[in-house]
């Protein structure tokens, strides 16, 4: 039986300090039938030259220049030059574990189309990762271990952008990177969710995810909080919102205000609740803030929860439980 070809899409820009480790980790894979498609997004360092030298010694490595600018355009260029039966992505500053491609492919061969292979991740940084990244890693891996990544999709991106794989047919069907909506990894995650591709549980770390101060996700405006909220609300209104049910926004902090403002701009009626005594009864954007128990007066409401405090979130979950309401049907955590 022939081994299917895996296409690895790798945009890069100014990662000369890390890209050799990335390429080496791909060359060292236990699974060998792959093509690595590197797309240079207008680098002005030695990144291109480094990849070029690798490509001269390994014909599985392709090197292209991005005609336009930005990660999405580079990913589109990479995919247009790919031929693999299976598609995956890699970032040029990260490192694959040696068995990543093998583990993911075997999972997909076992489960078939309409499935998404995901893997656990391990953050690393020369001076140590922050508590925030450590919590995100733990949260993401707990979801991945059970394969219930979508259960908290409105909180944060639940599929690590450099650690997924799926059949080419499924990638095309969900329109892959055809959208120009940023953050592109979060948008793609919602496309997987919309297509109902099942996440295959994985208990193995398959990616070492590098963090550093100048990483694109830390510095580019496309990864700012407002972009994430725009995507969350866009897909919520498309996929989970039921217009016939009352809509509630819980929380009047920065994120709550942003969501409220977006709903007002879209002419969507909602009730705004909180449990902050100083804010109850006040008006923001012409909308009165109500006590959180006002929800009990509504008929089958849906709630967007923007409260970030983890202890408060536990209390809110318990409250909805007493009301016999279900997560991802009746209430949705947006942070």
N, C-alpha and C positions, 0 to 999 in steps of 0.2 A: 504494500500500500504506500503510495507516494505521500510525502509530507507536504501539507499545505503551506503556501507562502504567506508570511506575516509581513505587512507593511508598517513600518514605524515612522510616524510623522514627527519631525523635529525642527521647529523654528529656532533660530538663534540670532542674538545680537549682542556683540561685545561681551562674550563670555570666555575669553581666551584663558582666564585663570582656571577654568573648570571643565572646558569642553573635552579635553583629552581623557579625563576620567570617565566622562559620559560615554564617549566612543569606545573606550576600552571595555567598559562594562557590557556594552552591546556585543562586541566581538567575542567576549568570554562566555556568552550564553551557552547553556547546555543544549538548547535547541538552535540548529544552525541554518534552517531555511527561512531566512528573513531578508528584507531589504530595508536599509535605513536611509530615509530621504531627508537630508538636511537642506533647509532653506535659509539663506543668509538675508536677514532683514536690515540691510544697509549698515553693517558693522564698520567701525573705523579703527578696529584693533586687529590683532593677528588671528582672530577666530577662523576666518575663511581659509587662511593658509594652513592652519592646523588640520582642519577637516580635509582639505585638499590632499595633504600628504597621506592621510589614512586611506582616502579613496584610491590613490595610486597603487596601493598594496592590497586592496580588497574591493573587488568589483560589486560587492553587495551594498556598498556605500555610494549613494548619489549625492551630488552637490549642485544646488541651484541658487540663483539670486532672485529675490522677491521683486516683482515688477512694481509693486506699490509699496505701502508701508503698513506696519502693524502686524500683530500676531495672527489675526484672523486671515488676512490676505496671505500670509506666509503658510498657514495651514491649508488654505485652499490650493495654493500652488503645490504643496507637498502631496495632497490627495490626488490632484489632477495628474501627477506623475507616478502614482502608485499602481501596482498590479496585483497586490496581495488579496487572497481570499478572506483574510482577517486583518482588521485595522486596529492600530493602537497609537498612542501618542507618548512622547517622551520630551522632557525639558532638557536643554543642553547643559544645565548646571547640576543635574541630579545623577544618581547612580542606581542602575538596576542590580538587584540581587542576581546571582548567576542562573537561577532557575525561574526567573520571572516569566519569560515567554513560554517555557514548557508547562508551568503550572496553569497559566491562564488558557493556553490552547487546549490542554487536556480537559479543563473544566467545560469549555465551549463544545468540544467534541462529544462530551458525555451528555450535555444538556440540550444541545441543538440551537437552532435559531430562536430569536426573540428572547435571548438571554444575554446578560452583560457580565463579563468576568471583571472582578475588582480584586484589589489586594490591599493588605495592611501596609502602613507606611511608618517610617521612623525618621523624625526630624533630626538634623544635626547642624551644628554651628561651631565654629572654632572657639568662640568664647562662651558656649552654652546657650541653649534655647530658653526663651522666656516662659513664664508660667502659663501665659495665654496660649502659646503654641503647644505646650505640653498638654494642656487641657483639650485643645482641639484634636491633637493626635490621639489621645485616649478615647475621646468621644467618637471620632471617625472610625477607629479600629473596633470599638464595641459594636457599632452599627454593621461594619463589614463582616465581622465574625459571624453574625446572625443572618446577614443578607437582607436586613430590613432598613437599608439606607434611606429609602424614600419616606420612612415614617417621620423624619424630622427635616424634610427637604426645605421647608420655609425658614428654618433657623439659620442655616449656613450651607455652603456647597458640600454635599454628602458624597460626591465622587471625586477623589483626587485627580486633577487634570492629567498628571503624568502616569497614572496607574489604572488603566481600564483597557478592555479589548472586546471587540464584538465582530460578528460576521459582516463582511462587506455589504451584503444585501440589506442588513438591518441599519447599517450606517447611512446608506443611501436613502432608505425608507424614512428615516427620521430627519432627513435633510442635513445631517452632519454639521459642517461648518458653513452652511449656506447663509446663515443669518449674520448680520453685522452688529449684533447686539453684544455689548460688553457688560460684565466679565464673560468672556466666551466659554470658559469652563462651566460656569454656573448655568448659562443658557443651554449648553449641550446637555447638562444633567437634567434640566427640565424637559428637554426633548426626549431623553430616554424615558423619563417618567410619563410623559404624555403618550409615548408609544407602548407603554406597559411592558417594557423589557424587564424581565426578572433578574435581580442581582443574585449572583451565585455566592453563597457564603464562603468566606476564606479566612483561615486562621493563621496564615503565613505572612510575614513581612516580605514584600516584593519590591519595595522602593525605598531608597534612602533619599530623603527630601531635604535639600540644602536650604538653609535660611541665611541670609546676609542682608546688610542694610540697604544695598542698592538693587536688590532683586526687583524685577518689574512689578510684581504684585504688591510691593511695598511703596513704590515710588510713582507709578503712573496713575493719572487721574481716572482711568477706566476701571480702577479697582477701589475707588473710594466708596464710602458707605452708601451714598445716594444711588449709585449705580446698582448695588445689590438690592436696595429697596424697590427700585423701579422694576427690576426683573421679578422679584417676589410678587409684587402686586399685579404685574402684567399676567403672569401665569396663574395666579390665584383666580383672577377674574375670568380667565379663559377655561380653567380646568376644574376648579373646586367651588367657586361661588355659585350660590343658588339665588337668583334675583327674587324669587317668590318668598324667601325667608328674610327676616330682619337681619341687618348686618350691624355688628358691634365692634368698636375699637376699644381695647382695654389698655390704658396707659397714656399719659400726657407728657412724657419726656421728649427728647429730640426725635426719636424714631416714631413715636406716636403722633407727634405733630406733623412729621413728614408724610406719614400714611394718610392722616386726616386731610392734609392739604391736597394730596393726589386724588383722593376720593372726591373731594369737593370740585376739583378741576374736571373730573370725569362725570360730574352730575350724579353721583351715586349717594343715595341717602344712607345715613348710618347713625347709630347711637354711640355717644362717647362716654365711657365710664372710667372710673379710677377709684382707688381707695385712699387717696391722699386728701385728708380733710381740708388742707389749705387750698386745694384746687376745685373741690366739689362746689358746684353752684356758679363758678366763674364761666365766662365765655372766651373761647379762643376761635378765631376765624368765624365768629358769629355763631358758634356751636356751643351749647351749654354742656358742661361736664356733670355727669350724673353719678350717684353712688353705684358701686359695682353690683349691688343686689338688684338694681333696676332690671337686670337681665332676666330675673325671675318673672317679670311681668310681660315678657315678650313670648310670642308663640314660635317655638322652634328656631331660635336665633343661631346665627353663625358668628363666631368671634375671631377677630385678629388680635393676638396678644403681643404687645410690644414691651412688656416688662422684662428687663434683662437680668435682674437679680436672681440667682439660682435658687435661693431659699424661698423667695417670693413665688417663683415658678412652681415649686413643689406644692406650696399652699394653694395656688391657683388650680393646679391639676387635681388636687384633692377636692376642691370646691366643685369643679365640673363633674367629678366622679359622683358627688352627692346628688347632683342634678341629673345623673345618668346620661351624661353627654360624652361623646367619643372624640378622641384626638383624630385629626385629619378628616373629620366629617363635620363635627360641630364646633371645634375650636382649633386654631392654628397658631403656633408660636412663630413669630417673625423675628425672634432674636434669642 
